[in-house]
């Protein structure tokens, strides 16, 4: 099986590049080799490599900046995935595309399922929703995997920020009214590889049978405050932190250019039912991630 991985230098892409080697021949590309905002670039790459499976781990992920760069965010997150889906359909390939919990407005108050109606409240979420819709409109053999609060110790993210803050601040104030499902990038990559392995002999036919939208994230939910406490609890370099206390704060105390959903945890039962794969509790994944980075 020939796998074309797009976005191999990001948090998820780096893990996918390593994990997918066990299930196929991987061609891994990232910007400037590919440009998600340039449909012509995408078509040329896919037609050149003729993959059996395309995995899109690229994204415009700067939630705040997307408000001032809506065209760029929409081109990368919204239009690009549709082009990938079109080329996959034309060439007889399958597509795996990742989306986000930010397609929801956060007002439900409990974990979202695939049946819940999206209602993004910022440009990032809207652009990702448009990407989902573009892939669905084209059809073919595809999986859309919505995930949440992805982190990796190899790239800047909330986890690395908390560890850095802890080195210089005695008291950390962390918001406790933003809740979602922290997701370790390696766990997400491994779950993806397991899905592909199930249909290894006929990957396109297998994904065609399973085609659809699925939630795939760390099991359970946590506020950023609860997440930060666990990050420091499992900090592999315990001698470094200066922080003695973590205090609860509200989102309103930290104004940003964009609104974020306050509760966007994801229910992954549909994924488990279809693929027989359960994700571990987010705390367990975090602990493994921190231990392996120490």
Buried (B, 14 or more C-beta within 10 A) or exposed (E): BBBBBBBBBBBBBBBBBBBBEEBBEBBBBBBEEBBBBBBEBBBEBBEEBEBBBBBBBBBBBBBEBBBEBBEBBBBBBBBBBBBBBBBBBEBEBBBBBBBBBBBBBBEBEEBBEBEBEBBBBBBBBBBBBBBBBBBBEBEBBBBBBBBBBBBBBBBEBBBBEBBEBBEEBEEBBBBBBBBBBBBBBBBBBBBBBBBBBBBEEEBBEBBBEBBBBBBBBBBBBBBBBBBBBBBBEBBEEEEEBEBEEBEEBEBEEEEEEBBBBBBBBBBBBBBBEBBEBEBBBBBBBBBBBBEEBE
